Amino acid sequence: MVAEVTASGVDTVSFAFRPEGRSYFDVVEAFRAKPHRHGSAGSLVADERGPDGGRVMLFGASSGAEPGRAGVVAIESRLGALLSMDSEDHRLVAADRLHLGGVTARVLVAEQLGVDPGPATEVRRYDLASELRFRAACDGLAFLRTVAGLVPARARGTVEVNADGSVMTAYARTAKRGVVHARIYDKGRESGSDPPGHRVRIESQNRPPKSRRHHPEALSQLDLKATFGRTMNPYLQADELVVAGADGAVAELVARAVRGEISHNRAERLAGSVAFLKHGGRAVYDRDGSNRVRNNERSARRLKALRDAGIVLSDELPAESTVPVSELLRDAVSRFTV
């Protein structure tokens, strides 16, 4: 296997507390006595970070909301850092420990404000992630480039590219507002932990509306495969997809013909296109008989025909290499089954 899932779990998380009556006023008074700034949605955000590196936020205080209705105290942090009290802890933590995160979050908020906010009532945000470890950097980079080229159905795909032209991050966003639902990115390069192409993170960002939020203990017991899979669905809706070098592409075409997934005639025709592109490059199609350069419509049609058959031809991979994009995505999703 060119890659394996090395870690899966929860990364960033936000717990909410809803103190009522006099308790809410005590929290507001304690919060305003601390250095803070104004944040989004009328919130106040504490300047001080806890040992976990997270921040405490207060909603409702600046709008005069009725205590117990709109008043919310929240903390946002990484679950691993929260549980270890170490801001440098970037581990992905199993979702069944979310309830422990809620308990720890209450302690941190109480210590920071000097007032107990009460038990965590809901999880405002939880980011689920799986990490792929690629043995060869070229395989990881080809995987990222291929995913970046997918156009999510009912969503908008955007891409961040590094100065060297390699893909850093591929996003799946909502079509209208552009809210990020999922991203696939080069975690090794981003964090400095690995050379480019070796450590790729697949991340699902979940911010459920208030009516669909869960108590930490309830969420910790749920099968989150459907949640992680939902945000990955724009990528998984594509046909069975591989990215391959020239020889790997031909081997894949033969295998699919043998399995009956495509006709032998189609496989032979596409394999011929791969051979022409391997030995002559795009110029073999994009020059006419007088050797004048034409537009690249001819080679583009061949490449599209291959893509329609589920194969992305890569010049960056060794000729014999094949990276099973759809299979790797499905493996990452499967790790969230209880």
RODO-2510 file (C-alpha; in nm, 4 decimals, decimal comma):
residues 338
     n   res          X          Y          Z
     1     m     0,0000     0,0000     0,0000
     2     v     0,1362     0,3428    -0,0925
     3     a    -0,0098     0,4980     0,2246
     4     e    -0,1746     0,4049     0,5526
     5     v    -0,3996     0,5811     0,8020
     6     t    -0,1781     0,6517     1,1030
     7     a    -0,4151     0,8572     1,3205
     8     s    -0,7839     0,9433     1,3434
     9     g    -0,9904     1,1399     1,5913
    10     v    -1,0953     1,4821     1,7130
    11     d    -0,8776     1,7894     1,6693
    12     t    -1,0334     2,1306     1,7428
    13     v    -1,3352     2,1306     1,9731
    14     s    -1,5552     2,3921     2,1400
    15     f    -1,7641     2,3294     2,4515
    16     a    -2,0510     2,5558     2,5591
    17     f    -2,1821     2,6309     2,9096
    18     r    -2,5160     2,7982     2,9849
    19     p    -2,5116     2,9376     3,3408
    20     e    -2,8538     3,0636     3,4490
    21     g    -2,9848     3,3430     3,6637
    22     r    -2,7389     3,4880     3,9150
    23     s    -2,4655     3,2515     3,7946
    24     y    -2,4733     3,4100     3,4520
    25     f    -2,4300     3,7608     3,5947
    26     d    -2,1384     3,6352     3,8068
    27     v    -1,9742     3,4920     3,4942
    28     v    -2,0272     3,8151     3,2988
    29     e    -1,8820     4,0241     3,5809
    30     a    -1,5799     3,7938     3,6150
    31     f    -1,5237     3,7860     3,2403
    32     r    -1,5386     4,1634     3,1978
    33     a    -1,2836     4,2033     3,4754
    34     k    -1,0342     4,0124     3,2608
    35     p    -0,8524     4,1626     2,9591
    36     h    -1,0670     4,0862     2,6551
    37     r    -1,1619     4,1999     2,3065
    38     h    -1,4724     4,1981     2,0911
    39     g    -1,5171     3,8994     1,8623
    40     s    -1,7656     3,7855     1,6017
    41     a    -2,1417     3,7501     1,6604
    42     g    -2,1305     4,0030     1,9448
    43     s    -1,8969     3,7881     2,1519
    44     l    -1,6261     3,8854     2,3965
    45     v    -1,2989     3,6923     2,3701
    46     a    -1,0528     3,6613     2,6583
    47     d    -0,6986     3,7762     2,5828
    48     e    -0,5486     3,5186     2,8165
    49     r    -0,4952     3,1661     2,6913
    50     g    -0,5045     2,8676     2,9227
    51     p    -0,2316     2,6006     2,9488
    52     d    -0,4078     2,4212     2,6635
    53     g    -0,3669     2,7237     2,4369
    54     g    -0,7431     2,7679     2,4021
    55     r    -0,9552     3,0766     2,4498
    56     v    -1,2664     3,1430     2,6553
    57     m    -1,5511     3,3344     2,4885
    58     l    -1,8702     3,4949     2,6156
    59     f    -2,1844     3,5361     2,4067
    60     g    -2,4911     3,7416     2,4959
    61     a    -2,3339     3,9819     2,7429
    62     s    -2,2867     4,2687     2,4973
    63     s    -2,6385     4,2439     2,3584
    64     g    -2,8231     4,2495     2,6893
    65     a    -2,9611     3,9016     2,6279
    66     e    -3,1805     3,7471     2,8919
    67     p    -2,9670     3,5225     3,1156
    68     g    -3,0296     3,1553     3,0621
    69     r    -3,1597     3,2062     2,7089
    70     a    -2,8833     3,3498     2,4878
    71     g    -2,6027     3,3753     2,7419
    72     v    -2,3287     3,1271     2,6584
    73     v    -1,9764     3,0767     2,7859
    74     a    -1,7572     2,8726     2,5533
    75     i    -1,4021     2,7503     2,5254
    76     e    -1,2351     2,6497     2,1987
    77     s    -0,9202     2,4394     2,1972
    78     r    -0,7705     2,1186     2,0603
    79     l    -0,9047     1,8145     2,2410
    80     g    -0,5579     1,6629     2,2815
    81     a    -0,4160     1,9843     2,4276
    82     l    -0,7182     2,0216     2,6544
    83     l    -0,6807     1,6755     2,8043
    84     s    -0,3031     1,6963     2,8484
    85     m    -0,2986     2,0657     2,9489
    86     d    -0,0234     2,1122     2,6931
    87     s    -0,0659     2,3736     2,4216
    88     e     0,1922     2,1896     2,2086
    89     d    -0,0114     1,8684     2,2028
    90     h    -0,1397     1,8218     1,8449
    91     r    -0,2572     1,4617     1,8782
    92     l    -0,5866     1,3473     1,7321
    93     v    -0,7916     1,2045     2,0186
    94     a    -1,0581     0,9343     1,9997
    95     a    -1,4106     1,0772     1,9978
    96     d    -1,5099     0,8633     2,2977
    97     r    -1,3051     1,1027     2,5134
    98     l    -1,5170     1,4062     2,4297
    99     h    -1,7036     1,3743     2,7585
   100     l    -1,3709     1,3963     2,9460
   101     g    -1,2918     1,7045     2,7415
   102     g    -1,6127     1,8662     2,8610
   103     v    -1,5226     1,7977     3,2244
   104     t    -1,1706     1,9366     3,1783
   105     a    -1,3061     2,2403     2,9952
   106     r    -1,5278     2,3248     3,2944
   107     v    -1,2237     2,3171     3,5242
   108     l    -1,0242     2,5444     3,2944
   109     v    -1,3042     2,7994     3,2553
   110     a    -1,3632     2,8032     3,6324
   111     e    -0,9910     2,8569     3,6977
   112     q    -0,9640     3,1346     3,4415
   113     l    -1,2754     3,3252     3,5496
   114     g    -1,2839     3,2335     3,9169
   115     v    -1,6496     3,1327     3,8708
   116     d    -1,7899     2,7866     3,7992
   117     p    -1,9852     2,8004     3,4701
   118     g    -2,1595     2,4712     3,5434
   119     p    -2,1329     2,1534     3,3359
   120     a    -2,0775     2,1682     2,9609
   121     t    -2,4176     2,1467     2,7948
   122     e    -2,3238     2,1061     2,4282
   123     v    -2,0430     2,0740     2,1741
   124     r    -2,0454     2,3822     1,9496
   125     r    -1,7720     2,2611     1,7162
   126     y    -1,5795     1,9411     1,6592
   127     d    -1,3265     1,8814     1,3833
   128     l    -1,2720     1,5186     1,2857
   129     a    -0,9523     1,4225     1,1069
   130     s    -0,7620     1,1268     0,9664
   131     e    -0,3969     1,1317     0,8668
   132     l    -0,2375     0,9441     0,5800
   133     r     0,1312     0,8594     0,5871
   134     f     0,2726     0,8245     0,2352
   135     r     0,5904     0,6249     0,1922
   136     a     0,6951     0,8261    -0,1137
   137     a     0,6592     1,2039    -0,1242
   138     c     0,5613     1,1976    -0,4923
   139     d     0,2602     0,9780    -0,4077
   140     g     0,1345     1,2197    -0,1429
   141     l     0,1816     1,5210    -0,3682
   142     a     0,0015     1,3442    -0,6548
   143     f    -0,2829     1,2540    -0,4169
   144     l    -0,3214     1,6184    -0,3123
   145     r    -0,3098     1,7447    -0,6703
   146     t    -0,5726     1,4918    -0,7789
   147     v    -0,8092     1,5757    -0,4926
   148     a    -0,7644     1,9464    -0,5668
   149     g    -0,8786     1,8796    -0,9232
   150     l    -1,2114     1,7301    -0,8155
   151     v    -1,5155     1,9565    -0,8370
   152     p    -1,7424     1,8743    -0,5411
   153     a    -2,1105     1,8284    -0,6245
   154     r    -2,3333     2,0968    -0,4655
   155     a    -2,0222     2,2575    -0,3207
   156     r    -1,7400     2,4854    -0,4234
   157     g    -1,3817     2,3650    -0,4349
   158     t    -1,0916     2,6019    -0,3715
   159     v    -0,7194     2,5334    -0,3667
   160     e    -0,4136     2,6874    -0,2005
   161     v    -0,0896     2,6356    -0,3934
   162     n     0,2663     2,6751    -0,2649
   163     a     0,5324     2,8870    -0,4353
   164     d     0,6737     2,5743    -0,5995
   165     g     0,3366     2,4986    -0,7585
   166     s     0,2526     2,2016    -0,5351
   167     v    -0,0885     2,1868    -0,3689
   168     m    -0,0960     2,2819    -0,0009
   169     t    -0,4704     2,2611     0,0734
   170     a    -0,7874     2,1583    -0,1105
   171     y    -1,1128     2,2907     0,0396
   172     a    -1,4763     2,1867     0,0018
   173     r    -1,6977     2,4890     0,0775
   174     t    -2,0678     2,5599     0,0719
   175     a    -2,1684     2,6929    -0,2693
   176     k    -2,3278     3,0182    -0,1486
   177     r    -2,1485     3,1325     0,1657
   178     g    -1,8169     2,9585     0,1121
   179     v    -1,8143     2,8018     0,4597
   180     v    -1,5458     2,5335     0,4871
   181     h    -1,6871     2,1836     0,5403
   182     a    -1,3750     1,9841     0,4647
   183     r    -1,0129     2,0298     0,3767
   184     i    -0,7332     1,7966     0,2708
   185     y    -0,3866     1,9397     0,3229
   186     d    -0,0155     1,8767     0,3600
   187     k     0,0035     1,8606     0,7404
   188     g     0,3748     1,7769     0,7374
   189     r     0,4618     2,0927     0,5480
   190     e     0,2159     2,3066     0,7443
   191     s     0,3503     2,1963     1,0842
   192     g     0,7120     2,1462     0,9808
   193     s     0,7017     1,7863     1,1066
   194     d     0,7715     1,6166     0,7717
   195     p     0,8955     1,6945     0,4218
   196     p     0,6195     1,7796     0,1720
   197     g     0,4062     1,4899     0,0521
   198     h     0,4555     1,2468     0,3404
   199     r     0,1901     1,3478     0,5959
   200     v    -0,1534     1,4402     0,4601
   201     r    -0,4475     1,5282     0,6845
   202     i    -0,8121     1,4842     0,5838
   203     e    -1,0307     1,7067     0,7996
   204     s    -1,4042     1,7499     0,8507
   205     q    -1,5162     2,0713     1,0226
   206     n    -1,8500     2,0477     1,2022
   207     r    -2,0368     2,3457     1,3514
   208     p    -2,3904     2,2187     1,4048
   209     p    -2,6728     2,4693     1,4662
   210     k    -2,7942     2,4937     1,8243
   211     s    -3,0925     2,2645     1,7608
   212     r    -2,8633     1,9822     1,6455
   213     r    -2,5853     2,0044     1,9022
   214     h    -2,5111     1,7158     2,1336
   215     h    -2,4103     1,6931     2,4972
   216     p    -2,0416     1,5882     2,5168
   217     e    -2,1280     1,2506     2,6688
   218     a    -2,3879     1,1770     2,4012
   219     l    -2,1550     1,2808     2,1186
   220     s    -1,8753     1,0647     2,2584
   221     q    -2,0948     0,7564     2,2101
   222     l    -2,2091     0,8246     1,8533
   223     d    -2,0845     0,6528     1,5394
   224     l    -1,9268     0,9497     1,3604
   225     k    -1,8563     0,7718     1,0338
   226     a    -2,1637     0,9310     0,8746
   227     t    -2,0601     1,2774     0,9979
   228     f    -1,7043     1,2485     0,8701
   229     g    -1,8268     1,0829     0,5526
   230     r    -2,0828     1,3577     0,4906
   231     t    -1,8179     1,6251     0,4635
   232     m    -1,5980     1,3938     0,2566
   233     n    -1,8907     1,3022     0,0324
   234     p    -1,8134     1,5693    -0,2298
   235     y    -1,4864     1,3870    -0,2950
   236     l    -1,6237     1,0350    -0,2564
   237     q    -1,9036     1,0991    -0,5073
   238     a    -1,6451     1,0752    -0,7819
   239     d    -1,6091     0,7417    -0,9617
   240     e    -1,3399     0,4990    -0,8433
   241     l    -1,0368     0,7169    -0,8970
   242     v    -0,6635     0,6495    -0,9138
   243     v    -0,3711     0,8691    -1,0118
   244     a    -0,0950     0,6855    -1,1946
   245     g     0,2212     0,7043    -1,3986
   246     a     0,2039     0,5811    -1,7563
   247     d     0,2779     0,2130    -1,6883
   248     g     0,0604     0,2119    -1,3789
   249     a    -0,2250     0,3608    -1,5827
   250     v    -0,2008     0,0834    -1,8419
   251     a    -0,1944    -0,1835    -1,5690
   252     e    -0,5045    -0,0278    -1,4137
   253     l    -0,6855    -0,0244    -1,7492
   254     v    -0,6047    -0,3920    -1,8020
   255     a    -0,7287    -0,4786    -1,4510
   256     r    -1,0557    -0,2912    -1,5033
   257     a    -1,1110    -0,4598    -1,8381
   258     v    -1,0515    -0,8017    -1,6823
   259     r    -1,3001    -0,7213    -1,4037
   260     g    -1,5550    -0,6137    -1,6636
   261     e    -1,5676    -0,2532    -1,5463
   262     i    -1,4825    -0,1227    -1,8941
   263     s    -1,4813    -0,2911    -2,2327
   264     h    -1,1617    -0,4378    -2,3732
   265     n    -1,1929    -0,2109    -2,6778
   266     r    -1,2123     0,0990    -2,4603
   267     a    -0,9227    -0,0167    -2,2442
   268     e    -0,7067    -0,0799    -2,5527
   269     r    -0,7914     0,2605    -2,6993
   270     l    -0,7088     0,4411    -2,3747
   271     a    -0,3895     0,2386    -2,3262
   272     g    -0,2811     0,3501    -2,6729
   273     s    -0,3344     0,7132    -2,5742
   274     v    -0,1240     0,6588    -2,2618
   275     a     0,1572     0,5073    -2,4705
   276     f     0,1513     0,8026    -2,7124
   277     l     0,1572     1,0527    -2,4260
   278     k     0,4369     0,8627    -2,2496
   279     h     0,6706     0,8529    -2,5485
   280     g     0,5742     1,1726    -2,7295
   281     g     0,4208     1,3984    -2,4684
   282     r     0,1304     1,6253    -2,5558
   283     a     0,3137     1,7370    -2,8681
   284     v     0,2343     1,4005    -3,0267
   285     y    -0,1288     1,5127    -3,0420
   286     d    -0,0941     1,8888    -3,0482
   287     r     0,1139     1,9312    -3,3635
   288     d    -0,0302     1,8880    -3,7110
   289     g     0,1366     1,7165    -4,0072
   290     s     0,3487     2,0230    -4,0868
   291     n     0,4791     2,0229    -3,7264
   292     r     0,2957     2,3436    -3,6425
   293     v     0,1760     2,3731    -3,2841
   294     r    -0,2023     2,3517    -3,2503
   295     n    -0,4132     2,4181    -2,9439
   296     n    -0,4104     2,1404    -2,6858
   297     e    -0,7638     2,0189    -2,7490
   298     r    -0,6506     1,6821    -2,8806
   299     s    -0,4375     1,5862    -2,5809
   300     a    -0,6964     1,7360    -2,3454
   301     r    -0,9625     1,5086    -2,4949
   302     r    -0,7431     1,2024    -2,4368
   303     l    -0,6715     1,3030    -2,0790
   304     k    -1,0413     1,3658    -2,0159
   305     a    -1,1269     1,0228    -2,1593
   306     l    -0,8834     0,8693    -1,9113
   307     r    -1,0314     1,0758    -1,6276
   308     d    -1,3802     0,9611    -1,7256
   309     a    -1,2510     0,6057    -1,6872
   310     g    -1,1307     0,6922    -1,3350
   311     i    -0,7607     0,7384    -1,4106
   312     v    -0,5640     1,0616    -1,3721
   313     l    -0,2353     1,0456    -1,5599
   314     s     0,0540     1,2056    -1,3717
   315     d     0,3891     1,3154    -1,5085
   316     e     0,5175     1,3570    -1,1528
   317     l     0,4876     0,9906    -1,0536
   318     p     0,7289     0,7125    -1,1485
   319     a     0,5915     0,5331    -1,4545
   320     e     0,4894     0,2216    -1,2596
   321     s     0,3215     0,4018    -0,9669
   322     t    -0,0492     0,3987    -0,8847
   323     v    -0,2149     0,5920    -0,5999
   324     p    -0,5714     0,4721    -0,5184
   325     v    -0,7342     0,8054    -0,4310
   326     s    -1,0914     0,6826    -0,3689
   327     e    -0,9725     0,3811    -0,1691
   328     l    -0,7589     0,5977     0,0607
   329     l    -1,0476     0,8395     0,1232
   330     r    -1,2839     0,5531     0,2081
   331     d    -1,0270     0,4037     0,4456
   332     a    -0,9989     0,7376     0,6269
   333     v    -1,3780     0,7590     0,6642
   334     s    -1,4067     0,4017     0,7929
   335     r    -1,1879     0,4840     1,0948
   336     f    -1,4789     0,6676     1,2602
   337     t    -1,6985     0,3605     1,2916
   338     v    -1,7644     0,2749     1,6561
***
